[in-house]
Amino acid sequence: MNILIIDDDRLVGISLKTIIESSGNIMVSCIGYNGFDAIKQYDAIQPDILLMDIRMETMTGLDAGEQILKAHPDAKILYLTTFADDEYIIRALKIGAKGYILKQDFESIVPALSAVYAGQSVFGEDIVAKIPGFLSQNKKTDLSDFGITEKETEIISLIADGLSNREIAGTLYLSEGTIRNAISVIMDKLGFKRRTQLAIFYYKNMQE
């Protein structure tokens, strides 16, 4: 696994490299110090995962991540920050980041990288706990902020109605496998682990 680290604190960058490479199966190819470094080095290295801070001088990690994902839609970006601000979490979800974890939980860094490499989305417990809260602040939450499409919104409502994957597939004229994959994507986007959480989410935040 090939990692690019971007953090404006040089000591933190070096420390992260030491922690990550001590696992034995991850290589840190480069360390950068701002959003411009992230864009330049991502293009040059094409890492498996970009591990990036958010608050940085000259260009933030969120601005850099948005540009990188526009140029490389398959890019896997994992944010590692000390800040759990709602606006940061919302934007990270919106641009398509694969994860958002806090530096304080340093023991989770290597497992999070492995999970993202395997195709999963990873959001720390503190982050997941915040999502329902700021979603429920307004019944008219714009789900597009979390990358939820109109079709995915329809699927969530059908789950809330108690339909099985097969019944949803029949209703939407899609294959059962397509629905299964779509539900997995939706749960990743919202940081949920169980199907029942989608139904609860619907009745708390989406029902008119």
N, C-alpha and C positions, 0 to 999 in steps of 0.2 A: 504494500500500500504506500502510495506516494503522497505526501502532505506538503502544502504550502501554508506557512504561518504568517499572519499579518497582525502586528501589534505595535503600537507606537512607543511602548516601553521596551527598550532593548533588553533589559535584564529579564523581563517577563518572557520575551521571545526566546531567549536562550534557555530559560528554565523550562519552558514548555517543550522545547526540542529535547532536553534531557529526559523529562518525564515520559514523553511519547516514545522516544527511541529505546527507552529501557524495557519496553514491552517485548522487544526482540523481532517483531515482524512489521514494524512501521518505519519508514524512512522519511525524514524531513529534508526536502530538496532545497528549500530556500526559506529565508525569513525576510519579510518586508515590514515597513514601518508606517505606511499610510495607504489610503485608498488608491492613489495613483500607482504605488508599488504593486498593489493587488492586481489591478488591471493589466499592467505590463508583465508581471511575472506569471499570471495565469495564462496569458496568451503564449508566453515562451515555454512554460513547463507543462501545461495541461495536466495539472495534478489530479489525483483521484478525489481528493477533498481539499477544499480551502477552509482553513480554520482561522476565523477573523474576528478581531475586536470591532466594536461599534463606534465609540467616541474616539476620533483621531483628528489631528490637525490636517489642514489642507483639503481632505476629503474623508467623509465618514465611511464606515464599513457598509452601511446601508446603501449609500449612494453608489459605492463601488460595486456592491453585490447586484444592484439593479442593472448596472451597465454590463456586468459580466454575464448575467443570466439572459440579457437580451441578445448578446453575441453568442453565448453558449448555453442554450436552453437546458442541456443535460448536466450543467455544472452542479456539483454538490457542495453547498456552502453551509458550514456549521458556525454559528455565532457563539463566541465565548466572551462574556462581558461581566462587569460587576454591577450592571444596571438592569433592573427588571421593570423599566418604565413601560406602561401600557402602550404608548405610541410606538415604541421601538418594537415591541412584540407584534403588534398589529402589522406594522410595515414589513417586518421580517417574514411573517406569514404571507402577506400580500405579494411580495416579490418572488416567493417560491423557495425560501431557505429550507434546508432539510433539517435544521435543528437550531435550538437556542438554549444554551446552558450557562450557568453562572460560574465565574472563576472560583468562587468560594468552595464550590463542590468539585475540587480538583481531582478527586478519585474517580469521578464519572467521565473524565475527558477521554481516556483510552477506550472504555466500553462504548462511549457515544460515537467515537470515530469508527469503531468496528460495526456498529449498528447502521450508521449512515452508509458506510461502504457496502453493506449488505442490502441496501435499498430501503431502509426504514427511515422514518422521521423521528427525531429525538428532541423532546422538550423536557427540561428538568421539572421536577415535581412542583417547585415554586411557580414555574411558568404555567404549567397545566392548570394549577389551582386558580390562577388569575383569569384564564380564558372565559369560563362561564360567567364570571362576575362582570367583566366589561362587555360581554355580549348581551347580558340581560339588562343592562342599564337602559336600553331603549328597545321597545318591541319592533321598531322598524330598522333594526340593525342591517346595514348593507353587507350581506354575506360575501359580496365580491371582494371585500377587504381581506377575506381569508382564503380567497381563491376558489370559493364555492360557486359553481356555475348554476345556471337555471335548471339544467337537467338534474344536477346533483341535489338541488333544493327540492325538486319534485320527488326524487328518490327518498330523501329524508322524510317528506310528508307521508309517503306511502308506508314507510317503516313504522311511523307513528300510528298509522291506521291499522297496524297489525299484520300487514301482508308479508308473506314469505318471499324469499328470493325468486322462486318460480312464479309466484303470483305477480310480483313487480315486473318480472321479465315479460309476462304475458300482457300486462297493462301497457307497457312502454314499447312492445314489439321488439325486444332485444333478447339476446341469449342470456341464459342463467349465469353463465361464466362472466359475461360482460357486467352484469349487475353485481356479482360477487366482487369483481375487481373494483368496480366503482365505489362500492361501500367501503372497501379497504382504503381506497384513496381518500374518501371523505373523512374517515376516522383518523387517518394520518394528518390531514389538514387541521382538524380540530383538536388533535391530541387525545382522542378517545381510544379506549382499549376494548370496550364492550358495545355491542349493538344496542343494548338497552339505553345507553347514554345518549344515543341519537334521538330516541323517542322522547326522553326526558328533555333534551335540548329543544326539540321541536315545540313541546307544550309550554316551555318556559319563555322561549324567545321568538318563535315564528308564528304561533297560532294567532289569528286575528281576534 
